[in-house]
Amino acid sequence: FQRLPIAFFDRRQHGELMSRMTNDIEAVSSTLNSSFIQVFSSVLTLGGTIIIMLSLSPILTILTMTIIPIMFWAMRWITRRTAPLFKEQ
């Protein structure tokens, strides 16, 4: 608002600007709150899953966890090869 010219404020009603600002701030706040809750929930679920897996079968858990870096590497390899093709398309 500080960078907008005075003419911008002259053309719009005060209530319209306040409504837009309030709605935008509420949308950002809602998004940040839900994102924080999702990240916290996901981390907690992942941690709990790993703990339960370790308590049931440590060897199987270690084997499962070794697949994750392999999948990550394969994903990067595929992405690097297909990205130029997507840009070309």
PyMOL Python script that loads the backbone (N, CA, C, O; Angstrom):
from pymol import cmd

cmd.read_pdbstr("""\
ATOM      1  N   PHE A   1       0.815  -1.194   0.000  1.00  0.00           N
ATOM      2  CA  PHE A   1       0.000   0.000   0.000  1.00  0.00           C
ATOM      3  C   PHE A   1       0.859   1.259   0.000  1.00  0.00           C
ATOM      4  O   PHE A   1       0.459   2.284  -0.552  1.00  0.00           O
ATOM      5  N   GLN A   2       2.014   1.190   0.604  1.00  0.00           N
ATOM      6  CA  GLN A   2       2.853   2.383   0.713  1.00  0.00           C
ATOM      7  C   GLN A   2       3.446   2.788  -0.623  1.00  0.00           C
ATOM      8  O   GLN A   2       3.774   3.958  -0.820  1.00  0.00           O
ATOM      9  N   ARG A   3       3.588   1.864  -1.528  1.00  0.00           N
ATOM     10  CA  ARG A   3       4.193   2.183  -2.817  1.00  0.00           C
ATOM     11  C   ARG A   3       3.169   2.574  -3.873  1.00  0.00           C
ATOM     12  O   ARG A   3       3.546   3.036  -4.951  1.00  0.00           O
ATOM     13  N   LEU A   4       1.896   2.402  -3.592  1.00  0.00           N
ATOM     14  CA  LEU A   4       0.862   2.732  -4.572  1.00  0.00           C
ATOM     15  C   LEU A   4       0.641   4.238  -4.635  1.00  0.00           C
ATOM     16  O   LEU A   4       0.778   4.936  -3.631  1.00  0.00           O
ATOM     17  N   PRO A   5       0.301   4.730  -5.812  1.00  0.00           N
ATOM     18  CA  PRO A   5       0.058   6.175  -5.943  1.00  0.00           C
ATOM     19  C   PRO A   5      -1.260   6.561  -5.264  1.00  0.00           C
ATOM     20  O   PRO A   5      -2.128   5.717  -5.041  1.00  0.00           O
ATOM     21  N   ILE A   6      -1.387   7.822  -4.949  1.00  0.00           N
ATOM     22  CA  ILE A   6      -2.596   8.343  -4.291  1.00  0.00           C
ATOM     23  C   ILE A   6      -3.823   8.116  -5.176  1.00  0.00           C
ATOM     24  O   ILE A   6      -4.919   7.887  -4.664  1.00  0.00           O
ATOM     25  N   ALA A   7      -3.647   8.179  -6.499  1.00  0.00           N
ATOM     26  CA  ALA A   7      -4.772   7.984  -7.418  1.00  0.00           C
ATOM     27  C   ALA A   7      -5.406   6.607  -7.241  1.00  0.00           C
ATOM     28  O   ALA A   7      -6.612   6.450  -7.431  1.00  0.00           O
ATOM     29  N   PHE A   8      -4.610   5.623  -6.884  1.00  0.00           N
ATOM     30  CA  PHE A   8      -5.144   4.277  -6.642  1.00  0.00           C
ATOM     31  C   PHE A   8      -6.169   4.310  -5.513  1.00  0.00           C
ATOM     32  O   PHE A   8      -7.227   3.688  -5.611  1.00  0.00           O
ATOM     33  N   PHE A   9      -5.860   5.027  -4.454  1.00  0.00           N
ATOM     34  CA  PHE A   9      -6.760   5.096  -3.307  1.00  0.00           C
ATOM     35  C   PHE A   9      -7.978   5.976  -3.601  1.00  0.00           C
ATOM     36  O   PHE A   9      -9.051   5.759  -3.039  1.00  0.00           O
ATOM     37  N   ASP A  10      -7.814   6.952  -4.467  1.00  0.00           N
ATOM     38  CA  ASP A  10      -8.939   7.813  -4.831  1.00  0.00           C
ATOM     39  C   ASP A  10      -9.994   7.068  -5.650  1.00  0.00           C
ATOM     40  O   ASP A  10     -11.183   7.373  -5.558  1.00  0.00           O
ATOM     41  N   ARG A  11      -9.572   6.115  -6.430  1.00  0.00           N
ATOM     42  CA  ARG A  11     -10.498   5.384  -7.292  1.00  0.00           C
ATOM     43  C   ARG A  11     -11.245   4.266  -6.567  1.00  0.00           C
ATOM     44  O   ARG A  11     -12.252   3.774  -7.076  1.00  0.00           O
ATOM     45  N   ARG A  12     -10.777   3.862  -5.405  1.00  0.00           N
ATOM     46  CA  ARG A  12     -11.401   2.741  -4.691  1.00  0.00           C
ATOM     47  C   ARG A  12     -11.945   3.196  -3.352  1.00  0.00           C
ATOM     48  O   ARG A  12     -11.443   4.133  -2.731  1.00  0.00           O
ATOM     49  N   GLN A  13     -12.993   2.497  -2.927  1.00  0.00           N
ATOM     50  CA  GLN A  13     -13.589   2.818  -1.637  1.00  0.00           C
ATOM     51  C   GLN A  13     -12.735   2.237  -0.516  1.00  0.00           C
ATOM     52  O   GLN A  13     -12.028   1.244  -0.686  1.00  0.00           O
ATOM     53  N   HIS A  14     -12.829   2.889   0.623  1.00  0.00           N
ATOM     54  CA  HIS A  14     -12.039   2.469   1.785  1.00  0.00           C
ATOM     55  C   HIS A  14     -12.386   1.032   2.201  1.00  0.00           C
ATOM     56  O   HIS A  14     -11.498   0.248   2.534  1.00  0.00           O
ATOM     57  N   GLY A  15     -13.660   0.698   2.181  1.00  0.00           N
ATOM     58  CA  GLY A  15     -14.099  -0.631   2.590  1.00  0.00           C
ATOM     59  C   GLY A  15     -13.592  -1.732   1.671  1.00  0.00           C
ATOM     60  O   GLY A  15     -13.295  -2.842   2.113  1.00  0.00           O
ATOM     61  N   GLU A  16     -13.497  -1.407   0.385  1.00  0.00           N
ATOM     62  CA  GLU A  16     -13.006  -2.392  -0.573  1.00  0.00           C
ATOM     63  C   GLU A  16     -11.548  -2.737  -0.294  1.00  0.00           C
ATOM     64  O   GLU A  16     -11.156  -3.903  -0.329  1.00  0.00           O
ATOM     65  N   LEU A  17     -10.754  -1.715  -0.019  1.00  0.00           N
ATOM     66  CA  LEU A  17      -9.335  -1.945   0.277  1.00  0.00           C
ATOM     67  C   LEU A  17      -9.164  -2.730   1.574  1.00  0.00           C
ATOM     68  O   LEU A  17      -8.346  -3.647   1.655  1.00  0.00           O
ATOM     69  N   MET A  18      -9.944  -2.359   2.582  1.00  0.00           N
ATOM     70  CA  MET A  18      -9.860  -3.062   3.866  1.00  0.00           C
ATOM     71  C   MET A  18     -10.301  -4.516   3.705  1.00  0.00           C
ATOM     72  O   MET A  18      -9.703  -5.414   4.298  1.00  0.00           O
ATOM     73  N   SER A  19     -11.333  -4.750   2.915  1.00  0.00           N
ATOM     74  CA  SER A  19     -11.827  -6.109   2.684  1.00  0.00           C
ATOM     75  C   SER A  19     -10.778  -6.948   1.972  1.00  0.00           C
ATOM     76  O   SER A  19     -10.527  -8.090   2.356  1.00  0.00           O
ATOM     77  N   ARG A  20     -10.171  -6.391   0.946  1.00  0.00           N
ATOM     78  CA  ARG A  20      -9.118  -7.117   0.218  1.00  0.00           C
ATOM     79  C   ARG A  20      -7.941  -7.439   1.123  1.00  0.00           C
ATOM     80  O   ARG A  20      -7.437  -8.562   1.125  1.00  0.00           O
ATOM     81  N   MET A  21      -7.507  -6.451   1.890  1.00  0.00           N
ATOM     82  CA  MET A  21      -6.364  -6.651   2.771  1.00  0.00           C
ATOM     83  C   MET A  21      -6.685  -7.712   3.828  1.00  0.00           C
ATOM     84  O   MET A  21      -5.865  -8.592   4.092  1.00  0.00           O
ATOM     85  N   THR A  22      -7.852  -7.633   4.421  1.00  0.00           N
ATOM     86  CA  THR A  22      -8.244  -8.597   5.447  1.00  0.00           C
ATOM     87  C   THR A  22      -8.332 -10.005   4.863  1.00  0.00           C
ATOM     88  O   THR A  22      -7.847 -10.961   5.468  1.00  0.00           O
ATOM     89  N   ASN A  23      -8.947 -10.133   3.695  1.00  0.00           N
ATOM     90  CA  ASN A  23      -9.060 -11.447   3.059  1.00  0.00           C
ATOM     91  C   ASN A  23      -7.702 -12.022   2.688  1.00  0.00           C
ATOM     92  O   ASN A  23      -7.462 -13.216   2.870  1.00  0.00           O
ATOM     93  N   ASP A  24      -6.816 -11.186   2.171  1.00  0.00           N
ATOM     94  CA  ASP A  24      -5.491 -11.668   1.792  1.00  0.00           C
ATOM     95  C   ASP A  24      -4.696 -12.111   3.016  1.00  0.00           C
ATOM     96  O   ASP A  24      -4.052 -13.160   2.994  1.00  0.00           O
ATOM     97  N   ILE A  25      -4.741 -11.325   4.067  1.00  0.00           N
ATOM     98  CA  ILE A  25      -4.013 -11.688   5.287  1.00  0.00           C
ATOM     99  C   ILE A  25      -4.588 -12.969   5.883  1.00  0.00           C
ATOM    100  O   ILE A  25      -3.841 -13.825   6.356  1.00  0.00           O
ATOM    101  N   GLU A  26      -5.894 -13.101   5.864  1.00  0.00           N
ATOM    102  CA  GLU A  26      -6.539 -14.313   6.382  1.00  0.00           C
ATOM    103  C   GLU A  26      -6.150 -15.536   5.552  1.00  0.00           C
ATOM    104  O   GLU A  26      -5.919 -16.611   6.105  1.00  0.00           O
ATOM    105  N   ALA A  27      -6.077 -15.378   4.230  1.00  0.00           N
ATOM    106  CA  ALA A  27      -5.691 -16.487   3.357  1.00  0.00           C
ATOM    107  C   ALA A  27      -4.251 -16.924   3.626  1.00  0.00           C
ATOM    108  O   ALA A  27      -3.966 -18.119   3.702  1.00  0.00           O
ATOM    109  N   VAL A  28      -3.354 -15.963   3.769  1.00  0.00           N
ATOM    110  CA  VAL A  28      -1.956 -16.285   4.063  1.00  0.00           C
ATOM    111  C   VAL A  28      -1.843 -16.960   5.431  1.00  0.00           C
ATOM    112  O   VAL A  28      -1.131 -17.954   5.577  1.00  0.00           O
ATOM    113  N   SER A  29      -2.530 -16.432   6.411  1.00  0.00           N
ATOM    114  CA  SER A  29      -2.510 -17.008   7.750  1.00  0.00           C
ATOM    115  C   SER A  29      -3.046 -18.430   7.755  1.00  0.00           C
ATOM    116  O   SER A  29      -2.460 -19.314   8.379  1.00  0.00           O
ATOM    117  N   SER A  30      -4.139 -18.650   7.074  1.00  0.00           N
ATOM    118  CA  SER A  30      -4.738 -19.985   6.996  1.00  0.00           C
ATOM    119  C   SER A  30      -3.805 -20.967   6.313  1.00  0.00           C
ATOM    120  O   SER A  30      -3.660 -22.105   6.760  1.00  0.00           O
ATOM    121  N   THR A  31      -3.176 -20.537   5.241  1.00  0.00           N
ATOM    122  CA  THR A  31      -2.249 -21.404   4.518  1.00  0.00           C
ATOM    123  C   THR A  31      -1.052 -21.770   5.381  1.00  0.00           C
ATOM    124  O   THR A  31      -0.648 -22.932   5.429  1.00  0.00           O
ATOM    125  N   LEU A  32      -0.482 -20.777   6.066  1.00  0.00           N
ATOM    126  CA  LEU A  32       0.673 -21.056   6.923  1.00  0.00           C
ATOM    127  C   LEU A  32       0.296 -21.982   8.072  1.00  0.00           C
ATOM    128  O   LEU A  32       1.052 -22.892   8.411  1.00  0.00           O
ATOM    129  N   ASN A  33      -0.867 -21.755   8.673  1.00  0.00           N
ATOM    130  CA  ASN A  33      -1.294 -22.615   9.778  1.00  0.00           C
ATOM    131  C   ASN A  33      -1.512 -24.045   9.316  1.00  0.00           C
ATOM    132  O   ASN A  33      -1.055 -24.983   9.970  1.00  0.00           O
ATOM    133  N   SER A  34      -2.200 -24.225   8.203  1.00  0.00           N
ATOM    134  CA  SER A  34      -2.450 -25.588   7.734  1.00  0.00           C
ATOM    135  C   SER A  34      -1.158 -26.259   7.280  1.00  0.00           C
ATOM    136  O   SER A  34      -0.985 -27.461   7.481  1.00  0.00           O
ATOM    137  N   SER A  35      -0.248 -25.499   6.671  1.00  0.00           N
ATOM    138  CA  SER A  35       1.029 -26.067   6.246  1.00  0.00           C
ATOM    139  C   SER A  35       1.839 -26.510   7.454  1.00  0.00           C
ATOM    140  O   SER A  35       2.428 -27.591   7.439  1.00  0.00           O
ATOM    141  N   PHE A  36       1.878 -25.697   8.494  1.00  0.00           N
ATOM    142  CA  PHE A  36       2.622 -26.057   9.699  1.00  0.00           C
ATOM    143  C   PHE A  36       2.052 -27.320  10.323  1.00  0.00           C
ATOM    144  O   PHE A  36       2.801 -28.205  10.738  1.00  0.00           O
ATOM    145  N   ILE A  37       0.737 -27.405  10.389  1.00  0.00           N
ATOM    146  CA  ILE A  37       0.092 -28.585  10.975  1.00  0.00           C
ATOM    147  C   ILE A  37       0.391 -29.822  10.136  1.00  0.00           C
ATOM    148  O   ILE A  37       0.657 -30.888  10.692  1.00  0.00           O
ATOM    149  N   GLN A  38       0.354 -29.706   8.817  1.00  0.00           N
ATOM    150  CA  GLN A  38       0.643 -30.839   7.947  1.00  0.00           C
ATOM    151  C   GLN A  38       2.092 -31.301   8.088  1.00  0.00           C
ATOM    152  O   GLN A  38       2.353 -32.502   8.158  1.00  0.00           O
ATOM    153  N   VAL A  39       3.030 -30.364   8.132  1.00  0.00           N
ATOM    154  CA  VAL A  39       4.440 -30.727   8.268  1.00  0.00           C
ATOM    155  C   VAL A  39       4.671 -31.409   9.613  1.00  0.00           C
ATOM    156  O   VAL A  39       5.330 -32.446   9.676  1.00  0.00           O
ATOM    157  N   PHE A  40       4.136 -30.834  10.684  1.00  0.00           N
ATOM    158  CA  PHE A  40       4.299 -31.416  12.013  1.00  0.00           C
ATOM    159  C   PHE A  40       3.690 -32.812  12.065  1.00  0.00           C
ATOM    160  O   PHE A  40       4.298 -33.733  12.611  1.00  0.00           O
ATOM    161  N   SER A  41       2.503 -32.976  11.506  1.00  0.00           N
ATOM    162  CA  SER A  41       1.829 -34.268  11.491  1.00  0.00           C
ATOM    163  C   SER A  41       2.623 -35.289  10.681  1.00  0.00           C
ATOM    164  O   SER A  41       2.749 -36.443  11.091  1.00  0.00           O
ATOM    165  N   SER A  42       3.154 -34.876   9.548  1.00  0.00           N
ATOM    166  CA  SER A  42       3.931 -35.788   8.706  1.00  0.00           C
ATOM    167  C   SER A  42       5.210 -36.228   9.386  1.00  0.00           C
ATOM    168  O   SER A  42       5.565 -37.406   9.340  1.00  0.00           O
ATOM    169  N   VAL A  43       5.907 -35.298  10.016  1.00  0.00           N
ATOM    170  CA  VAL A  43       7.143 -35.643  10.728  1.00  0.00           C
ATOM    171  C   VAL A  43       6.843 -36.597  11.881  1.00  0.00           C
ATOM    172  O   VAL A  43       7.566 -37.572  12.089  1.00  0.00           O
ATOM    173  N   LEU A  44       5.787 -36.316  12.623  1.00  0.00           N
ATOM    174  CA  LEU A  44       5.396 -37.174  13.736  1.00  0.00           C
ATOM    175  C   LEU A  44       5.011 -38.569  13.230  1.00  0.00           C
ATOM    176  O   LEU A  44       5.395 -39.567  13.841  1.00  0.00           O
ATOM    177  N   THR A  45       4.273 -38.655  12.144  1.00  0.00           N
ATOM    178  CA  THR A  45       3.889 -39.948  11.581  1.00  0.00           C
ATOM    179  C   THR A  45       5.106 -40.721  11.096  1.00  0.00           C
ATOM    180  O   THR A  45       5.220 -41.919  11.352  1.00  0.00           O
ATOM    181  N   LEU A  46       6.010 -40.051  10.403  1.00  0.00           N
ATOM    182  CA  LEU A  46       7.221 -40.703   9.909  1.00  0.00           C
ATOM    183  C   LEU A  46       8.071 -41.216  11.061  1.00  0.00           C
ATOM    184  O   LEU A  46       8.547 -42.351  11.031  1.00  0.00           O
ATOM    185  N   GLY A  47       8.260 -40.383  12.073  1.00  0.00           N
ATOM    186  CA  GLY A  47       9.046 -40.805  13.238  1.00  0.00           C
ATOM    187  C   GLY A  47       8.416 -41.995  13.942  1.00  0.00           C
ATOM    188  O   GLY A  47       9.108 -42.951  14.291  1.00  0.00           O
ATOM    189  N   GLY A  48       7.114 -41.940  14.151  1.00  0.00           N
ATOM    190  CA  GLY A  48       6.426 -43.052  14.801  1.00  0.00           C
ATOM    191  C   GLY A  48       6.508 -44.330  13.992  1.00  0.00           C
ATOM    192  O   GLY A  48       6.685 -45.416  14.544  1.00  0.00           O
ATOM    193  N   THR A  49       6.378 -44.196  12.684  1.00  0.00           N
ATOM    194  CA  THR A  49       6.462 -45.367  11.810  1.00  0.00           C
ATOM    195  C   THR A  49       7.845 -46.008  11.882  1.00  0.00           C
ATOM    196  O   THR A  49       7.960 -47.231  11.965  1.00  0.00           O
ATOM    197  N   ILE A  50       8.884 -45.195  11.851  1.00  0.00           N
ATOM    198  CA  ILE A  50      10.249 -45.729  11.929  1.00  0.00           C
ATOM    199  C   ILE A  50      10.486 -46.402  13.274  1.00  0.00           C
ATOM    200  O   ILE A  50      11.105 -47.464  13.332  1.00  0.00           O
ATOM    201  N   ILE A  51      10.005 -45.799  14.350  1.00  0.00           N
ATOM    202  CA  ILE A  51      10.176 -46.398  15.678  1.00  0.00           C
ATOM    203  C   ILE A  51       9.460 -47.751  15.755  1.00  0.00           C
ATOM    204  O   ILE A  51      10.026 -48.720  16.261  1.00  0.00           O
ATOM    205  N   ILE A  52       8.242 -47.822  15.265  1.00  0.00           N
ATOM    206  CA  ILE A  52       7.495 -49.085  15.283  1.00  0.00           C
ATOM    207  C   ILE A  52       8.188 -50.121  14.403  1.00  0.00           C
ATOM    208  O   ILE A  52       8.299 -51.287  14.781  1.00  0.00           O
ATOM    209  N   MET A  53       8.658 -49.691  13.222  1.00  0.00           N
ATOM    210  CA  MET A  53       9.366 -50.624  12.338  1.00  0.00           C
ATOM    211  C   MET A  53      10.623 -51.161  13.003  1.00  0.00           C
ATOM    212  O   MET A  53      10.917 -52.353  12.919  1.00  0.00           O
ATOM    213  N   LEU A  54      11.369 -50.272  13.667  1.00  0.00           N
ATOM    214  CA  LEU A  54      12.585 -50.716  14.355  1.00  0.00           C
ATOM    215  C   LEU A  54      12.267 -51.694  15.482  1.00  0.00           C
ATOM    216  O   LEU A  54      13.006 -52.653  15.701  1.00  0.00           O
ATOM    217  N   SER A  55      11.187 -51.456  16.185  1.00  0.00           N
ATOM    218  CA  SER A  55      10.844 -52.363  17.287  1.00  0.00           C
ATOM    219  C   SER A  55      10.368 -53.722  16.771  1.00  0.00           C
ATOM    220  O   SER A  55      10.558 -54.734  17.444  1.00  0.00           O
ATOM    221  N   LEU A  56       9.753 -53.758  15.591  1.00  0.00           N
ATOM    222  CA  LEU A  56       9.277 -55.030  15.045  1.00  0.00           C
ATOM    223  C   LEU A  56      10.397 -55.824  14.367  1.00  0.00           C
ATOM    224  O   LEU A  56      10.543 -57.023  14.601  1.00  0.00           O
ATOM    225  N   SER A  57      11.177 -55.154  13.533  1.00  0.00           N
ATOM    226  CA  SER A  57      12.234 -55.845  12.807  1.00  0.00           C
ATOM    227  C   SER A  57      13.324 -54.849  12.393  1.00  0.00           C
ATOM    228  O   SER A  57      13.199 -54.187  11.363  1.00  0.00           O
ATOM    229  N   PRO A  58      14.390 -54.743  13.194  1.00  0.00           N
ATOM    230  CA  PRO A  58      15.458 -53.785  12.853  1.00  0.00           C
ATOM    231  C   PRO A  58      16.127 -54.071  11.507  1.00  0.00           C
ATOM    232  O   PRO A  58      16.456 -53.138  10.774  1.00  0.00           O
ATOM    233  N   ILE A  59      16.328 -55.327  11.181  1.00  0.00           N
ATOM    234  CA  ILE A  59      17.002 -55.664   9.920  1.00  0.00           C
ATOM    235  C   ILE A  59      16.142 -55.258   8.728  1.00  0.00           C
ATOM    236  O   ILE A  59      16.639 -54.667   7.769  1.00  0.00           O
ATOM    237  N   LEU A  60      14.858 -55.576   8.792  1.00  0.00           N
ATOM    238  CA  LEU A  60      13.957 -55.197   7.702  1.00  0.00           C
ATOM    239  C   LEU A  60      13.838 -53.679   7.587  1.00  0.00           C
ATOM    240  O   LEU A  60      13.716 -53.144   6.485  1.00  0.00           O
ATOM    241  N   THR A  61      13.872 -52.993   8.719  1.00  0.00           N
ATOM    242  CA  THR A  61      13.823 -51.524   8.701  1.00  0.00           C
ATOM    243  C   THR A  61      15.046 -50.949   8.008  1.00  0.00           C
ATOM    244  O   THR A  61      14.928 -50.031   7.196  1.00  0.00           O
ATOM    245  N   ILE A  62      16.218 -51.481   8.321  1.00  0.00           N
ATOM    246  CA  ILE A  62      17.458 -50.998   7.696  1.00  0.00           C
ATOM    247  C   ILE A  62      17.427 -51.269   6.188  1.00  0.00           C
ATOM    248  O   ILE A  62      17.828 -50.420   5.393  1.00  0.00           O
ATOM    249  N   LEU A  63      16.949 -52.453   5.803  1.00  0.00           N
ATOM    250  CA  LEU A  63      16.837 -52.749   4.369  1.00  0.00           C
ATOM    251  C   LEU A  63      15.875 -51.787   3.680  1.00  0.00           C
ATOM    252  O   LEU A  63      16.132 -51.327   2.568  1.00  0.00           O
ATOM    253  N   THR A  64      14.780 -51.494   4.343  1.00  0.00           N
ATOM    254  CA  THR A  64      13.802 -50.561   3.781  1.00  0.00           C
ATOM    255  C   THR A  64      14.389 -49.163   3.649  1.00  0.00           C
ATOM    256  O   THR A  64      14.168 -48.489   2.642  1.00  0.00           O
ATOM    257  N   MET A  65      15.127 -48.727   4.644  1.00  0.00           N
ATOM    258  CA  MET A  65      15.704 -47.384   4.622  1.00  0.00           C
ATOM    259  C   MET A  65      16.823 -47.251   3.590  1.00  0.00           C
ATOM    260  O   MET A  65      17.103 -46.141   3.136  1.00  0.00           O
ATOM    261  N   THR A  66      17.467 -48.351   3.212  1.00  0.00           N
ATOM    262  CA  THR A  66      18.505 -48.258   2.177  1.00  0.00           C
ATOM    263  C   THR A  66      17.901 -48.037   0.792  1.00  0.00           C
ATOM    264  O   THR A  66      18.583 -47.551  -0.109  1.00  0.00           O
ATOM    265  N   ILE A  67      16.647 -48.385   0.620  1.00  0.00           N
ATOM    266  CA  ILE A  67      15.991 -48.190  -0.676  1.00  0.00           C
ATOM    267  C   ILE A  67      15.702 -46.712  -0.928  1.00  0.00           C
ATOM    268  O   ILE A  67      15.674 -46.277  -2.079  1.00  0.00           O
ATOM    269  N   ILE A  68      15.489 -45.939   0.130  1.00  0.00           N
ATOM    270  CA  ILE A  68      15.129 -44.519  -0.017  1.00  0.00           C
ATOM    271  C   ILE A  68      16.183 -43.726  -0.787  1.00  0.00           C
ATOM    272  O   ILE A  68      15.821 -43.009  -1.719  1.00  0.00           O
ATOM    273  N   PRO A  69      17.488 -43.822  -0.438  1.00  0.00           N
ATOM    274  CA  PRO A  69      18.476 -43.077  -1.246  1.00  0.00           C
ATOM    275  C   PRO A  69      18.534 -43.546  -2.700  1.00  0.00           C
ATOM    276  O   PRO A  69      18.769 -42.744  -3.604  1.00  0.00           O
ATOM    277  N   ILE A  70      18.321 -44.844  -2.925  1.00  0.00           N
ATOM    278  CA  ILE A  70      18.324 -45.358  -4.298  1.00  0.00           C
ATOM    279  C   ILE A  70      17.158 -44.766  -5.086  1.00  0.00           C
ATOM    280  O   ILE A  70      17.328 -44.365  -6.238  1.00  0.00           O
ATOM    281  N   MET A  71      15.995 -44.711  -4.483  1.00  0.00           N
ATOM    282  CA  MET A  71      14.831 -44.113  -5.148  1.00  0.00           C
ATOM    283  C   MET A  71      15.060 -42.623  -5.406  1.00  0.00           C
ATOM    284  O   MET A  71      14.698 -42.119  -6.469  1.00  0.00           O
ATOM    285  N   PHE A  72      15.655 -41.917  -4.448  1.00  0.00           N
ATOM    286  CA  PHE A  72      15.943 -40.498  -4.617  1.00  0.00           C
ATOM    287  C   PHE A  72      16.892 -40.285  -5.788  1.00  0.00           C
ATOM    288  O   PHE A  72      16.668 -39.403  -6.617  1.00  0.00           O
ATOM    289  N   TRP A  73      17.954 -41.088  -5.862  1.00  0.00           N
ATOM    290  CA  TRP A  73      18.923 -40.968  -6.949  1.00  0.00           C
ATOM    291  C   TRP A  73      18.250 -41.258  -8.295  1.00  0.00           C
ATOM    292  O   TRP A  73      18.478 -40.541  -9.269  1.00  0.00           O
ATOM    293  N   ALA A  74      17.423 -42.306  -8.350  1.00  0.00           N
ATOM    294  CA  ALA A  74      16.740 -42.658  -9.600  1.00  0.00           C
ATOM    295  C   ALA A  74      15.791 -41.544 -10.033  1.00  0.00           C
ATOM    296  O   ALA A  74      15.685 -41.241 -11.222  1.00  0.00           O
ATOM    297  N   MET A  75      15.106 -40.939  -9.071  1.00  0.00           N
ATOM    298  CA  MET A  75      14.193 -39.841  -9.384  1.00  0.00           C
ATOM    299  C   MET A  75      14.951 -38.649  -9.969  1.00  0.00           C
ATOM    300  O   MET A  75      14.506 -38.049 -10.947  1.00  0.00           O
ATOM    301  N   ARG A  76      16.078 -38.311  -9.378  1.00  0.00           N
ATOM    302  CA  ARG A  76      16.884 -37.196  -9.895  1.00  0.00           C
ATOM    303  C   ARG A  76      17.391 -37.501 -11.295  1.00  0.00           C
ATOM    304  O   ARG A  76      17.387 -36.629 -12.163  1.00  0.00           O
ATOM    305  N   TRP A  77      17.830 -38.740 -11.517  1.00  0.00           N
ATOM    306  CA  TRP A  77      18.339 -39.131 -12.822  1.00  0.00           C
ATOM    307  C   TRP A  77      17.256 -39.011 -13.880  1.00  0.00           C
ATOM    308  O   TRP A  77      17.501 -38.471 -14.958  1.00  0.00           O
ATOM    309  N   ILE A  78      16.066 -39.506 -13.585  1.00  0.00           N
ATOM    310  CA  ILE A  78      14.946 -39.438 -14.530  1.00  0.00           C
ATOM    311  C   ILE A  78      14.541 -37.986 -14.773  1.00  0.00           C
ATOM    312  O   ILE A  78      14.286 -37.592 -15.911  1.00  0.00           O
ATOM    313  N   THR A  79      14.484 -37.191 -13.703  1.00  0.00           N
ATOM    314  CA  THR A  79      14.083 -35.788 -13.832  1.00  0.00           C
ATOM    315  C   THR A  79      15.062 -35.011 -14.694  1.00  0.00           C
ATOM    316  O   THR A  79      14.653 -34.207 -15.532  1.00  0.00           O
ATOM    317  N   ARG A  80      16.334 -35.241 -14.498  1.00  0.00           N
ATOM    318  CA  ARG A  80      17.342 -34.520 -15.303  1.00  0.00           C
ATOM    319  C   ARG A  80      17.255 -34.893 -16.773  1.00  0.00           C
ATOM    320  O   ARG A  80      17.496 -34.051 -17.638  1.00  0.00           O
ATOM    321  N   ARG A  81      16.917 -36.132 -17.068  1.00  0.00           N
ATOM    322  CA  ARG A  81      16.815 -36.556 -18.462  1.00  0.00           C
ATOM    323  C   ARG A  81      15.535 -36.068 -19.124  1.00  0.00           C
ATOM    324  O   ARG A  81      15.535 -35.764 -20.317  1.00  0.00           O
ATOM    325  N   THR A  82      14.446 -35.988 -18.368  1.00  0.00           N
ATOM    326  CA  THR A  82      13.173 -35.614 -18.977  1.00  0.00           C
ATOM    327  C   THR A  82      12.898 -34.114 -18.971  1.00  0.00           C
ATOM    328  O   THR A  82      12.083 -33.635 -19.760  1.00  0.00           O
ATOM    329  N   ALA A  83      13.555 -33.375 -18.105  1.00  0.00           N
ATOM    330  CA  ALA A  83      13.305 -31.930 -18.032  1.00  0.00           C
ATOM    331  C   ALA A  83      13.556 -31.212 -19.366  1.00  0.00           C
ATOM    332  O   ALA A  83      12.723 -30.408 -19.783  1.00  0.00           O
ATOM    333  N   PRO A  84      14.678 -31.478 -20.045  1.00  0.00           N
ATOM    334  CA  PRO A  84      14.870 -30.818 -21.344  1.00  0.00           C
ATOM    335  C   PRO A  84      13.792 -31.205 -22.364  1.00  0.00           C
ATOM    336  O   PRO A  84      13.400 -30.387 -23.197  1.00  0.00           O
ATOM    337  N   LEU A  85      13.319 -32.441 -22.297  1.00  0.00           N
ATOM    338  CA  LEU A  85      12.285 -32.880 -23.233  1.00  0.00           C
ATOM    339  C   LEU A  85      10.962 -32.167 -22.968  1.00  0.00           C
ATOM    340  O   LEU A  85      10.244 -31.819 -23.906  1.00  0.00           O
ATOM    341  N   PHE A  86      10.639 -31.950 -21.701  1.00  0.00           N
ATOM    342  CA  PHE A  86       9.422 -31.210 -21.369  1.00  0.00           C
ATOM    343  C   PHE A  86       9.522 -29.756 -21.833  1.00  0.00           C
ATOM    344  O   PHE A  86       8.550 -29.186 -22.327  1.00  0.00           O
ATOM    345  N   LYS A  87      10.703 -29.167 -21.672  1.00  0.00           N
ATOM    346  CA  LYS A  87      10.880 -27.788 -22.136  1.00  0.00           C
ATOM    347  C   LYS A  87      10.753 -27.715 -23.657  1.00  0.00           C
ATOM    348  O   LYS A  87      10.160 -26.783 -24.199  1.00  0.00           O
ATOM    349  N   GLU A  88      11.311 -28.699 -24.323  1.00  0.00           N
ATOM    350  CA  GLU A  88      11.242 -28.724 -25.781  1.00  0.00           C
ATOM    351  C   GLU A  88       9.805 -28.918 -26.271  1.00  0.00           C
ATOM    352  O   GLU A  88       9.394 -28.339 -27.276  1.00  0.00           O
ATOM    353  N   GLN A  89       9.063 -29.730 -25.552  1.00  0.00           N
ATOM    354  CA  GLN A  89       7.666 -29.993 -25.945  1.00  0.00           C
ATOM    355  C   GLN A  89       6.835 -28.742 -25.768  1.00  0.00           C
ATOM    356  O   GLN A  89       5.635 -28.754 -26.043  1.00  0.00           O
TER     357      GLN A  89
END
""", "prot")
cmd.dss("prot")
cmd.show_as("cartoon", "prot")
cmd.util.cbc("prot")
cmd.orient("prot")
